[in-house]
Amino acid sequence: MGHWSVLPWWPPWRANPLLPPVRIVILAKAPVPGQVKTRLEPALGPAGAARLAERLLRRTIRTACASGLGVVELCTTPAPDHPAWRRLNLPAELAWSEQAEGDLGARLAAVDERVQATGAPLVLLGMDCPGLGVQHLQVAVAQLTANQAALIPSRDGGYVLLALSRFAPSLFRAIPWSTDAVCGITRERLRTLGWSWGEQSPLADIDEPADLACLPLGLRAHLETCHGHRFIPEPTGAPAPVHKGTARQPAGGDSGAQ
């Protein structure tokens, strides 16, 4: 039988030459008012929601580039040549690609298959988790040295990071995206594959007005200054429960190529 344990944050991580370079792929939607973070519009309005989306995206890019783990790719909708992207003046070292057709699962699977075909491990990220830091990325990649996957759950039941050293389309098929079942189903799919995985403590992503209380103070203050009044609720109640399951040892290997 395998065991379960919560893997702690490590001390500051230094690049390990034994770890292969990875490809960090950020799935990103252009910060266009009325087309991004629309569930935040009741609190922020279309322009405010787009402004927050842009700041979260820039923060995620900075974190990924600062990790020193490998190539950072922005996988975008609309396509990279859209004017909405050109105006942002993002770092020149970014690689760019366009998201595939289909639901989120199809788009994630397309990225995973493409990257794994190059022999590089993959780290998949969204653009809406302000608590994600360099150390989270480095720990996830280190976990891939002993596991086929690593993940960071989100407090709403999804995940904010999924790292993979193999391709298995079943990790992305028939998932009820944007529900609290996503991470649990992903764990079950990993078990079915016979894969082990590393897991860090959950982080908050920013999807709904109530999530705005999880923004770092500096970002909250900036948004409230732009908005002209306080609109972000103070955090209330106990934090969401932390899942204790991590790093399961597989019952058997998998010869297949999330």
C-alpha positions as a Markdown table, in Angstrom:
| # | Residue | x | y | z |
|---|---|---|---|---|
| 1 | Met | 0.0 | 0.0 | 0.0 |
| 2 | Gly | 1.2 | 3.5 | -0.7 |
| 3 | His | 1.4 | 6.2 | 1.8 |
| 4 | Trp | 0.1 | 9.8 | 1.9 |
| 5 | Ser | 1.9 | 12.8 | 3.2 |
| 6 | Val | 1.9 | 16.6 | 3.0 |
| 7 | Leu | 5.1 | 17.8 | 1.5 |
| 8 | Pro | 6.4 | 20.9 | 3.2 |
| 9 | Trp | 7.8 | 24.0 | 1.5 |
| 10 | Trp | 11.5 | 23.6 | 1.1 |
| 11 | Pro | 14.2 | 26.1 | 2.0 |
| 12 | Pro | 15.2 | 28.4 | -0.9 |
| 13 | Trp | 15.9 | 26.1 | -3.9 |
| 14 | Arg | 19.0 | 26.3 | -6.0 |
| 15 | Ala | 19.1 | 25.1 | -9.6 |
| 16 | Asn | 19.9 | 21.4 | -9.7 |
| 17 | Pro | 21.9 | 20.3 | -12.8 |
| 18 | Leu | 20.4 | 16.8 | -12.5 |
| 19 | Leu | 16.9 | 18.2 | -13.1 |
| 20 | Pro | 16.0 | 18.4 | -16.8 |
| 21 | Pro | 14.9 | 21.8 | -18.2 |
| 22 | Val | 11.1 | 22.0 | -18.2 |
| 23 | Arg | 8.6 | 24.0 | -20.2 |
| 24 | Ile | 6.3 | 26.2 | -18.2 |
| 25 | Val | 3.1 | 26.9 | -20.2 |
| 26 | Ile | 0.7 | 29.6 | -19.0 |
| 27 | Leu | -2.7 | 29.3 | -20.5 |
| 28 | Ala | -3.8 | 33.0 | -20.9 |
| 29 | Lys | -6.7 | 35.0 | -22.1 |
| 30 | Ala | -6.1 | 38.5 | -23.4 |
| 31 | Pro | -7.2 | 41.1 | -20.8 |
| 32 | Val | -9.9 | 42.7 | -22.9 |
| 33 | Pro | -12.8 | 44.3 | -21.0 |
| 34 | Gly | -16.0 | 42.2 | -21.3 |
| 35 | Gln | -14.1 | 39.1 | -22.4 |
| 36 | Val | -12.0 | 38.1 | -19.4 |
| 37 | Lys | -12.8 | 37.5 | -15.8 |
| 38 | Thr | -16.4 | 38.2 | -16.4 |
| 39 | Arg | -17.5 | 36.7 | -13.2 |
| 40 | Leu | -15.7 | 39.5 | -11.4 |
| 41 | Glu | -17.6 | 42.2 | -13.2 |
| 42 | Pro | -20.3 | 42.6 | -10.5 |
| 43 | Ala | -17.5 | 43.8 | -8.2 |
| 44 | Leu | -15.0 | 45.4 | -10.6 |
| 45 | Gly | -16.9 | 46.2 | -13.8 |
| 46 | Pro | -15.6 | 45.1 | -17.2 |
| 47 | Ala | -12.6 | 47.5 | -17.2 |
| 48 | Gly | -11.6 | 46.6 | -13.6 |
| 49 | Ala | -11.9 | 42.9 | -14.2 |
| 50 | Ala | -9.6 | 43.2 | -17.3 |
| 51 | Arg | -7.2 | 45.4 | -15.4 |
| 52 | Leu | -7.0 | 42.7 | -12.6 |
| 53 | Ala | -6.5 | 40.0 | -15.2 |
| 54 | Glu | -3.6 | 41.9 | -16.8 |
| 55 | Arg | -1.9 | 42.4 | -13.4 |
| 56 | Leu | -2.4 | 38.7 | -12.5 |
| 57 | Leu | -1.0 | 37.6 | -15.8 |
| 58 | Arg | 2.1 | 39.8 | -15.5 |
| 59 | Arg | 2.6 | 38.5 | -12.0 |
| 60 | Thr | 2.4 | 34.9 | -13.2 |
| 61 | Ile | 4.9 | 35.6 | -16.0 |
| 62 | Arg | 7.3 | 37.2 | -13.7 |
| 63 | Thr | 7.2 | 34.2 | -11.3 |
| 64 | Ala | 7.6 | 31.7 | -14.1 |
| 65 | Cys | 10.6 | 33.6 | -15.6 |
| 66 | Ala | 12.2 | 34.1 | -12.2 |
| 67 | Ser | 12.1 | 30.3 | -11.4 |
| 68 | Gly | 15.0 | 29.6 | -13.8 |
| 69 | Leu | 13.4 | 26.2 | -14.7 |
| 70 | Gly | 13.3 | 26.4 | -18.4 |
| 71 | Val | 11.3 | 28.0 | -21.3 |
| 72 | Val | 8.2 | 30.0 | -20.4 |
| 73 | Glu | 5.5 | 29.8 | -23.0 |
| 74 | Leu | 2.3 | 31.8 | -23.2 |
| 75 | Cys | -0.4 | 29.7 | -24.8 |
| 76 | Thr | -3.0 | 32.3 | -25.7 |
| 77 | Thr | -6.5 | 33.1 | -26.9 |
| 78 | Pro | -6.9 | 35.0 | -29.1 |
| 79 | Ala | -3.8 | 34.2 | -31.2 |
| 80 | Pro | -0.5 | 35.8 | -30.3 |
| 81 | Asp | -0.6 | 38.2 | -33.2 |
| 82 | His | -3.8 | 39.8 | -31.9 |
| 83 | Pro | -3.4 | 43.6 | -31.1 |
| 84 | Ala | -4.5 | 42.9 | -27.5 |
| 85 | Trp | -1.2 | 41.0 | -26.9 |
| 86 | Arg | 1.1 | 43.4 | -28.8 |
| 87 | Arg | 0.1 | 46.4 | -26.6 |
| 88 | Leu | 1.2 | 44.6 | -23.4 |
| 89 | Asn | 4.9 | 44.6 | -24.2 |
| 90 | Leu | 5.6 | 41.4 | -22.4 |
| 91 | Pro | 9.1 | 39.9 | -21.9 |
| 92 | Ala | 11.0 | 39.2 | -25.1 |
| 93 | Glu | 12.1 | 35.8 | -23.8 |
| 94 | Leu | 8.6 | 34.3 | -23.8 |
| 95 | Ala | 7.7 | 31.6 | -26.3 |
| 96 | Trp | 4.2 | 32.0 | -27.8 |
| 97 | Ser | 1.5 | 29.6 | -29.0 |
| 98 | Glu | -2.2 | 29.6 | -29.7 |
| 99 | Gln | -4.6 | 27.5 | -27.7 |
| 100 | Ala | -6.2 | 24.6 | -29.5 |
| 101 | Glu | -9.9 | 24.3 | -30.3 |
| 102 | Gly | -12.3 | 22.6 | -27.9 |
| 103 | Asp | -13.0 | 22.8 | -24.2 |
| 104 | Leu | -10.4 | 23.4 | -21.5 |
| 105 | Gly | -9.6 | 19.7 | -21.3 |
| 106 | Ala | -8.9 | 19.5 | -25.1 |
| 107 | Arg | -6.7 | 22.6 | -24.9 |
| 108 | Leu | -4.7 | 21.2 | -21.9 |
| 109 | Ala | -4.3 | 17.8 | -23.6 |
| 110 | Ala | -3.0 | 19.4 | -26.8 |
| 111 | Val | -0.3 | 21.3 | -24.8 |
| 112 | Asp | 0.7 | 18.3 | -22.9 |
| 113 | Glu | 1.0 | 16.0 | -25.9 |
| 114 | Arg | 3.0 | 18.6 | -27.8 |
| 115 | Val | 5.4 | 19.3 | -25.0 |
| 116 | Gln | 5.9 | 15.7 | -23.9 |
| 117 | Ala | 6.8 | 14.9 | -27.6 |
| 118 | Thr | 9.9 | 17.1 | -27.2 |
| 119 | Gly | 11.0 | 15.1 | -24.1 |
| 120 | Ala | 10.6 | 18.1 | -21.7 |
| 121 | Pro | 8.6 | 17.8 | -18.5 |
| 122 | Leu | 5.6 | 20.2 | -18.5 |
| 123 | Val | 4.3 | 22.6 | -15.9 |
| 124 | Leu | 0.8 | 23.9 | -16.7 |
| 125 | Leu | -0.4 | 27.1 | -15.1 |
| 126 | Gly | -3.3 | 29.4 | -15.3 |
| 127 | Met | -3.1 | 33.2 | -14.9 |
| 128 | Asp | -5.2 | 33.8 | -11.8 |
| 129 | Cys | -3.3 | 32.6 | -8.7 |
| 130 | Pro | -1.5 | 35.6 | -7.1 |
| 131 | Gly | -0.2 | 33.4 | -4.3 |
| 132 | Leu | 1.9 | 31.2 | -6.6 |
| 133 | Gly | 5.6 | 31.8 | -6.0 |
| 134 | Val | 8.9 | 30.8 | -7.5 |
| 135 | Gln | 9.3 | 28.2 | -4.7 |
| 136 | His | 6.0 | 26.5 | -5.6 |
| 137 | Leu | 7.3 | 26.0 | -9.2 |
| 138 | Gln | 10.7 | 24.8 | -8.1 |
| 139 | Val | 9.3 | 22.3 | -5.6 |
| 140 | Ala | 6.8 | 20.9 | -8.2 |
| 141 | Val | 9.6 | 20.3 | -10.7 |
| 142 | Ala | 11.8 | 18.7 | -8.0 |
| 143 | Gln | 8.8 | 16.4 | -7.2 |
| 144 | Leu | 8.9 | 15.1 | -10.8 |
| 145 | Thr | 12.2 | 13.5 | -10.1 |
| 146 | Ala | 10.4 | 10.8 | -8.1 |
| 147 | Asn | 6.9 | 11.1 | -9.4 |
| 148 | Gln | 5.1 | 11.2 | -12.8 |
| 149 | Ala | 3.1 | 14.3 | -11.7 |
| 150 | Ala | 2.9 | 17.1 | -9.2 |
| 151 | Leu | 0.0 | 19.4 | -8.5 |
| 152 | Ile | -1.1 | 22.3 | -6.4 |
| 153 | Pro | -4.9 | 22.3 | -5.6 |
| 154 | Ser | -6.9 | 25.5 | -5.6 |
| 155 | Arg | -9.1 | 26.2 | -2.6 |
| 156 | Asp | -12.2 | 25.9 | -4.7 |
| 157 | Gly | -11.6 | 22.3 | -5.7 |
| 158 | Gly | -9.6 | 22.8 | -8.9 |
| 159 | Tyr | -5.9 | 23.1 | -9.3 |
| 160 | Val | -3.6 | 26.0 | -10.0 |
| 161 | Leu | -0.6 | 24.0 | -11.2 |
| 162 | Leu | -0.2 | 20.6 | -12.8 |
| 163 | Ala | 3.3 | 19.3 | -13.6 |
| 164 | Leu | 3.7 | 16.1 | -15.7 |
| 165 | Ser | 6.6 | 14.0 | -17.1 |
| 166 | Arg | 4.3 | 11.8 | -19.2 |
| 167 | Phe | 1.3 | 12.3 | -21.5 |
| 168 | Ala | -2.0 | 10.6 | -20.7 |
| 169 | Pro | -5.2 | 12.1 | -22.3 |
| 170 | Ser | -7.4 | 10.5 | -19.7 |
| 171 | Leu | -6.3 | 13.2 | -17.2 |
| 172 | Phe | -8.2 | 15.8 | -19.2 |
| 173 | Arg | -11.2 | 14.0 | -20.7 |
| 174 | Ala | -14.8 | 14.4 | -19.3 |
| 175 | Ile | -13.8 | 16.7 | -16.5 |
| 176 | Pro | -16.5 | 19.0 | -15.1 |
| 177 | Trp | -14.3 | 22.1 | -15.4 |
| 178 | Ser | -15.0 | 25.1 | -13.1 |
| 179 | Thr | -16.5 | 22.9 | -10.4 |
| 180 | Asp | -15.1 | 21.7 | -7.0 |
| 181 | Ala | -14.7 | 18.2 | -8.4 |
| 182 | Val | -11.8 | 18.9 | -10.7 |
| 183 | Cys | -8.9 | 18.1 | -8.4 |
| 184 | Gly | -10.5 | 15.1 | -6.8 |
| 185 | Ile | -11.2 | 13.6 | -10.2 |
| 186 | Thr | -7.7 | 14.3 | -11.4 |
| 187 | Arg | -6.3 | 12.5 | -8.3 |
| 188 | Glu | -8.5 | 9.5 | -9.2 |
| 189 | Arg | -7.3 | 9.5 | -12.8 |
| 190 | Leu | -3.7 | 9.5 | -11.5 |
| 191 | Arg | -4.4 | 6.5 | -9.3 |
| 192 | Thr | -6.0 | 4.7 | -12.2 |
| 193 | Leu | -2.9 | 5.3 | -14.3 |
| 194 | Gly | -0.7 | 3.9 | -11.5 |
| 195 | Trp | 1.2 | 7.2 | -11.2 |
| 196 | Ser | 2.6 | 8.8 | -8.1 |
| 197 | Trp | 2.4 | 12.5 | -7.6 |
| 198 | Gly | 3.7 | 15.2 | -5.3 |
| 199 | Glu | 1.2 | 17.7 | -3.9 |
| 200 | Gln | 1.6 | 21.1 | -2.1 |
| 201 | Ser | -0.9 | 22.9 | 0.0 |
| 202 | Pro | -3.9 | 24.6 | -1.7 |
| 203 | Leu | -3.7 | 28.1 | -3.0 |
| 204 | Ala | -6.5 | 30.6 | -3.8 |
| 205 | Asp | -7.3 | 31.5 | -7.4 |
| 206 | Ile | -9.3 | 34.6 | -8.3 |
| 207 | Asp | -12.6 | 33.7 | -10.1 |
| 208 | Glu | -15.5 | 35.1 | -8.1 |
| 209 | Pro | -16.0 | 38.4 | -6.2 |
| 210 | Ala | -15.6 | 36.7 | -2.8 |
| 211 | Asp | -12.1 | 35.6 | -4.0 |
| 212 | Leu | -10.9 | 39.2 | -4.1 |
| 213 | Ala | -10.4 | 39.0 | -0.4 |
| 214 | Cys | -7.5 | 36.6 | -1.1 |
| 215 | Leu | -5.6 | 39.2 | -3.2 |
| 216 | Pro | -2.2 | 40.4 | -1.8 |
| 217 | Leu | -2.7 | 43.7 | 0.1 |
| 218 | Gly | -0.7 | 45.7 | -2.5 |
| 219 | Leu | -2.8 | 44.5 | -5.4 |
| 220 | Arg | -6.0 | 45.1 | -3.4 |
| 221 | Ala | -5.0 | 48.6 | -2.6 |
| 222 | His | -4.1 | 49.3 | -6.2 |
| 223 | Leu | -7.5 | 48.1 | -7.4 |
| 224 | Glu | -9.4 | 50.0 | -4.8 |
| 225 | Thr | -7.4 | 53.2 | -5.6 |
| 226 | Cys | -8.3 | 52.7 | -9.3 |
| 227 | His | -11.9 | 52.1 | -8.4 |
| 228 | Gly | -12.2 | 55.0 | -6.1 |
| 229 | His | -13.7 | 53.1 | -3.1 |
| 230 | Arg | -13.4 | 50.0 | -1.1 |
| 231 | Phe | -15.2 | 47.1 | -2.8 |
| 232 | Ile | -13.1 | 44.1 | -1.8 |
| 233 | Pro | -14.5 | 42.3 | 1.2 |
| 234 | Glu | -12.3 | 41.6 | 4.2 |
| 235 | Pro | -11.6 | 37.9 | 4.7 |
| 236 | Thr | -14.0 | 36.2 | 7.0 |
| 237 | Gly | -14.3 | 32.8 | 8.7 |
| 238 | Ala | -11.8 | 30.0 | 8.8 |
| 239 | Pro | -9.6 | 29.2 | 5.7 |
| 240 | Ala | -10.8 | 26.4 | 3.4 |
| 241 | Pro | -9.8 | 22.9 | 4.6 |
| 242 | Val | -6.5 | 21.6 | 3.3 |
| 243 | His | -6.5 | 18.3 | 1.5 |
| 244 | Lys | -4.1 | 15.9 | 3.3 |
| 245 | Gly | -3.6 | 13.5 | 0.4 |
| 246 | Thr | -0.3 | 13.9 | -1.5 |
| 247 | Ala | 2.5 | 11.9 | -3.1 |
| 248 | Arg | 0.8 | 8.5 | -3.4 |
| 249 | Gln | 3.1 | 5.7 | -4.4 |
| 250 | Pro | 1.7 | 3.8 | -7.4 |
| 251 | Ala | 0.4 | 0.3 | -7.2 |
| 252 | Gly | 2.0 | -0.3 | -10.6 |
| 253 | Gly | 3.8 | 1.5 | -13.4 |
| 254 | Asp | 2.4 | 2.9 | -16.6 |
| 255 | Ser | 4.0 | 2.5 | -19.9 |
| 256 | Gly | 1.9 | 5.0 | -21.6 |
| 257 | Ala | 3.0 | 8.3 | -22.7 |
| 258 | Gln | -2.8 | 14.8 | -17.8 |
